[in-house]
Amino acid sequence: MATGLKMVKEALGPDALILSTRTIRNGILGKPIMEITAAVDADWRQPEVRQPHLSPLRPPVRKKRIPPQADISYDELWARREPAPQPSSTPPVAEPPPVSREIQDELTELRSLVSGLSQRISRLDTPVAATVTPSPVQACQPTVTPAAVDPVTEFLTGYGINQETARVVARFTRDTLEQAGAPGSDSPQAVLKTAITRLFSTEQILQRPRTGQYRLSLIGPTGVGKTTTLAKIAAHYLSRFNGRIGLITIDTYRIAAVEQLKVYGEIMRLPLEVVINPGELEQALQKFSEMDLILIDTAGRNPRNNIDIQELASFFKPQLNIEHHLLLSAATREREVEETIRRFSVLPISNFIFTKIDECEQLGVLLNIHYKNDTPISFLTNGQRVPEDLLMPSPADIADLIINDHGNLHHG
């Protein structure tokens, strides 16, 4: 305090008035400083601006050059102060100190920022009726209002058929459905089944004896039931035509896979060849040259593992004339089914076989997948019994399973 008063005296002279004092802390660990606010009368004749030793934002204080005097004590300086004005009913308005141009620019910029922020907040609070430009993703998505929902499309989606396929079916059947209410006409369900029947194509490959040797391989991801389906096909052909059948397996990855197929072969008294490399597959085919039907079992492959898919494709050369049937689980999500088809398409796929239809509440996935790929369906499996749970459906059978009102998916 003594040092501060001495600085006030040197700067403003002995007539300076002490207005306020306070201690300012510079952060948590900074050294505190003393701030003294002093002033002199404004009618001094030689104002001069000096850099203050106080806060950098405080404007400089004018002072009067006075002749040097002897040191004066704090008590004497306090005694010389002018008497404080008496309080009145209307407090006087103090004039603001002059502000530098740099501070004015900073205040102007700060006001503009605050004004812009206030406008943004007001726009958020107040709903504005304006035309909103949709994003590219929103623009590509169709806008469907509840009033615009087609009842036929809505009916088909209730059976697991997606919107795109349902709209196609509804478009081809709209005129027929409008006449379905007339006496003697078919019901709407029958009309839709007829339309779905026309969209399907199937291939009943073992309904009659074939001329020449027929080579069939079962490929697909893990766990879709390739070995069990192969045993069902063999048992069906054997019981119906009593033909000569040879079994080949290249599934040497799965534990007890060879033993499982060997058990089926022993029950039906069918020869089995185990193949490890592509060369051995050609030898096994030559060994079964007198057979009417050759069924080839393969190891389940992860559709996302390109190395496994390429290894599987290395076994099947085009000159071997092997027809590939891709097994797909009807209980798998449609997106994964489409990805499986895309990955296994490195091999020429002749037919689809949908398994586990007894585990599904709806079978619209059959129409969704067939509509996008147009690959015939050769078999459906609806259980684990050999050979009973094997279906060789016609298009009308599949349509009846999709628009299923009687729940005959189990052991049909």
C-alpha positions, 0 to 999 in steps of 0.5 A, a space after each residue: 500500500 505504501 508503494 502504491 501511494 508513492 506511485 500515486 503521488 508521483 503520477 498525480 501530485 499531492 492533490 490526488 484523491 484515492 477512490 478505491 483499492 483492491 487486491 487482484 489475484 492472477 490465477 491460482 498460483 499467480 502473485 496477487 497485485 494491488 490496484 489503486 484508483 485515484 483521480 484529480 480535478 479536471 480543470 488542471 491546465 496541462 493535462 498529460 497522458 502517461 502509461 499507468 502502472 495499473 490494469 492495461 484496460 484502464 484508460 490513462 489518467 491525466 495529471 498536472 505537472 507540479 513542482 517537486 515537493 517534500 514527501 507527504 504522509 498518507 494521513 496528510 494526503 487523506 486530509 487534503 481530499 475534497 469533501 464527498 458530495 452529499 447524496 441526492 435523490 437523483 444520483 449523478 451520471 458519471 461520464 464514461 472514460 475515453 476508450 481507445 480505438 482498439 477497444 472500440 473495435 473489439 466491442 463492436 465485434 463482440 456486439 455483432 457476435 452476440 447479435 448473430 447468436 441471438 438471431 440463431 437462437 430466435 430462429 430455433 425457437 420460432 417455427 418457420 414455414 419455409 421450403 426445405 431442400 431434401 438431402 440426396 438420401 431423402 430425395 431418393 427415398 419414396 414418400 409414402 403417406 398413410 392414405 397412399 398405401 396400396 391395400 394389395 401391397 400391404 396385404 402381400 407385405 404381411 406374408 413377408 414379401 418386400 415392398 418392391 416385389 409386392 408392388 409388382 404383384 399388385 400391378 399385374 393383378 389390380 384389374 383381376 382383383 377388382 373383379 374378384 368380388 363378383 359372384 363366381 369369381 375367385 377370391 383375392 387370395 386365389 388371384 394373388 396365388 395365380 399371379 405369384 405362380 406366374 413369377 416362379 420357375 422351378 425345375 423338377 430334375 428327378 421326376 423322371 429317369 434321365 438319359 445319360 449320367 447326371 452329376 449334381 453338386 450341393 454347395 453353400 454356406 455352413 449349416 444349411 443342411 447339404 449332407 442331409 439334403 444329399 441323402 434325401 435326394 439319393 433315397 428319393 431317386 433310389 426308391 422311385 427309379 432304383 437307379 445306380 447312384 454314386 456318392 462323392 464327398 470333398 467335405 474333409 474339414 468338418 468333424 465326422 462329415 465323412 462318417 455321416 455320409 458313409 452311414 447313409 451310404 451303408 444304409 442305402 448300399 451306395 458306394 462312397 468316394 472321399 476326395 481331397 484335391 481336384 485330381 482325385 475328383 476326376 478319378 472318382 468321376 471316372 470310377 463312377 462312369 457307369 452310374 446314373 446319378 452322381 451326388 457330390 457333397 461339399 464342405 460348407 464355406 463362409 461366403 465372406 471368405 474369398 479364399 475358401 470360395 476360390 478353393 471350392 471353385 478349383 475342384 469344379 472344372 467346366 469340362 466335368 459337366 457338374 450341375 451346381 445347386 446352391 443351398 440357402 436357408 429360408 430362415 436366414 435374413 434376406 440381406 445375407 441370402 443375397 450376399 451368399 448368392 453373390 459370393 458363390 456366383 463364381 461357380 455357375 449356379 443352376 438351381 436354388 434349394 431352400 432348406 429349413 422352410 419349416 422353421 419360418 413363419 413366412 416364406 415371402 423371402 422365396 419370392 423376393 430372392 427369385 424375383 431378383 435372381 430368376 434362378 429356378 428352384 429345384 428342391 425345398 426341405 421342411 424337416 430333418 427326416 430322410 427322405 420324407 422332408 424333401 419337396 420338389 415343388 411346382 410354382 403353384 406349390 410355392 405360391 400356396 406356401 407363401 400365401 399360406 392360410 393352413 400352416 402346412 409347412 411342417 412335414 408336408 
